């Protein structure tokens, strides 16, 4: 009986030390993780709307709905937004750029954990490049990746649905 108590105390001590170590590491790295995420978001914004010189987030209830993109003269020319949807094995998050009249300029897959060699092909330039210059209604013409139909459809549908939602919001905004 004494031996079981000793094992229990030892295990509790090890778990306590491990939990404290994880909490300390999380506390020390949290600001760097946030800064890295913001830098990646800024890079993605420039990737999908390279002509924009400034981005301004449009928020509702503390959540960023989309970003207004401004040209060098300060004119609001386009929007960028994130769209996500469940693929075959993970949620696929995509950044898309769109003109104010609903034409997609480019997309970039921000995160995915799809099957390597199949679903992960949604990050390829061949797939993502199909979105450039297509109106929202024209996204049905984007060809899915053979063997990765679910992942491809998740990207296509998420961008199409979010683009329609954002287009409606900016139409009301004027």
C-alpha positions in Angstrom: 0.0 0.0 0.0 2.8 2.4 0.9 4.5 1.6 -2.4 1.3 2.6 -4.4 1.1 5.9 -2.5 4.7 6.6 -3.3 4.1 5.9 -7.0 1.1 8.1 -6.9 3.0 11.0 -5.3 5.9 10.5 -7.7 3.6 10.5 -10.8 1.7 13.6 -9.5 5.0 15.4 -9.0 6.2 14.5 -12.5 2.8 15.7 -14.0 2.9 18.9 -12.0 6.5 19.7 -13.2 5.5 18.9 -16.8 2.4 21.1 -16.6 4.3 24.0 -15.1 7.0 23.6 -17.8 4.4 23.7 -20.6 2.7 26.7 -19.1 6.0 28.6 -18.8 7.0 27.8 -22.4 3.5 28.9 -23.6 3.9 32.1 -21.7 7.3 32.8 -23.1 6.4 32.0 -26.7 2.9 33.4 -27.0 3.8 36.8 -28.2 6.3 35.4 -30.8 3.6 33.0 -32.1 1.1 35.9 -32.5 3.8 38.1 -34.2 4.6 35.2 -36.6 0.9 34.7 -37.4 0.5 38.4 -38.2 3.6 38.4 -40.4 2.3 35.4 -42.3 -1.1 37.1 -42.7 0.6 40.2 -44.0 2.6 38.2 -46.5 -0.6 36.3 -47.7 -2.4 39.7 -48.1 0.4 40.9 -50.4 0.4 37.6 -52.3 -3.3 37.7 -53.2 -3.4 41.5 -53.8 0.2 42.6 -54.8 -1.0 45.9 -56.2 -2.3 47.1 -52.9 -0.2 49.4 -50.8 -2.3 49.3 -47.6 -4.8 47.0 -45.9 -7.4 48.0 -43.4 -9.3 45.3 -41.5 -13.1 45.5 -41.3 -14.2 44.0 -38.0 -17.5 43.0 -36.5 -17.8 41.9 -32.9 -14.0 41.7 -32.6 -13.7 39.3 -35.6 -12.1 40.4 -38.9 -14.6 39.9 -41.7 -12.3 41.1 -44.5 -9.6 43.5 -45.4 -10.0 46.6 -47.6 -7.1 47.0 -50.0 -6.1 50.5 -51.1 -3.9 51.5 -54.0 -1.1 54.1 -53.9 -3.6 57.0 -54.4 -5.6 55.8 -51.3 -8.5 54.4 -53.4 -10.3 51.4 -52.1 -9.8 48.9 -55.0 -10.3 45.4 -53.6 -10.8 43.2 -50.6 -9.0 40.2 -49.2 -10.6 37.6 -46.9 -10.0 34.2 -45.4 -12.2 31.3 -46.1 -12.1 27.9 -44.5 -13.9 24.6 -44.9 -13.4 21.0 -43.9 -11.6 19.0 -46.6 -10.9 15.3 -46.5 -8.9 15.2 -43.4 -8.5 18.7 -42.1 -9.9 22.2 -42.2 -8.4 24.1 -45.2 -7.9 27.8 -44.6 -7.5 30.0 -47.7 -6.7 33.7 -48.2 -8.4 35.2 -51.3 -8.1 38.6 -53.0 -11.2 40.0 -54.9 -11.9 43.1 -56.8 -14.9 45.2 -55.6 -16.9 43.8 -58.6 -16.4 40.2 -57.5 -13.4 39.0 -59.6 -10.9 36.8 -57.8 -7.4 38.0 -58.2 -5.6 35.2 -56.5 -5.9 32.7 -53.6 -3.3 31.2 -51.3 -3.8 28.2 -49.0 -2.8 29.3 -45.5 -3.1 26.0 -43.7 -4.1 22.4 -44.5 -3.3 19.0 -43.3 -4.6 16.9 -46.2 -3.1 13.7 -47.5 0.4 14.3 -48.7 0.7 13.9 -52.5 -3.1 14.0 -53.0 -5.1 16.6 -51.0 -2.1 18.6 -50.3 -2.1 19.5 -54.0 -4.5 22.3 -53.2 -1.5 24.4 -52.4 0.0 23.9 -55.9 0.3 26.9 -58.2 -1.5 24.9 -60.9 -4.6 24.5 -58.8 -4.5 28.0 -57.1 -3.8 29.7 -60.4 -7.1 28.6 -61.8 -8.9 31.1 -59.5 -7.2 34.2 -61.0 -9.4 36.4 -63.0 -12.6 34.4 -62.4 -15.8 36.0 -61.3 -17.6 34.3 -58.4 -20.0 32.6 -60.7 -17.0 31.3 -62.8 -15.5 29.4 -59.9 -17.5 26.3 -61.0 -15.1 26.1 -63.9 -12.1 25.4 -61.6 -10.9 21.9 -62.1 -10.6 19.6 -59.1 -7.4 17.7 -58.5 -7.6 14.1 -59.6 -7.7 11.9 -56.5 -8.4 14.9 -54.2 -11.9 15.9 -55.2 -13.0 16.5 -51.6 -10.1 18.7 -50.8 -10.4 20.6 -54.1 -14.1 21.1 -53.6 -13.6 22.4 -50.1 -11.3 25.1 -51.3 -13.6 26.0 -54.3 -16.8 26.1 -52.2 -15.2 28.0 -49.3 -13.9 30.7 -51.6 -17.1 30.9 -53.5 -19.4 31.1 -50.5 -17.2 33.6 -48.6 -16.7 35.7 -51.8 -20.5 35.9 -52.2 -20.9 36.9 -48.6 -18.2 39.6 -48.8 -19.6 40.9 -52.1 -23.0 41.4 -50.4 -21.4 43.2 -47.5 -19.3 45.6 -49.7 -22.4 46.3 -51.9 -24.3 47.4 -48.8 -21.3 49.5 -47.7 -21.1 51.4 -50.9 
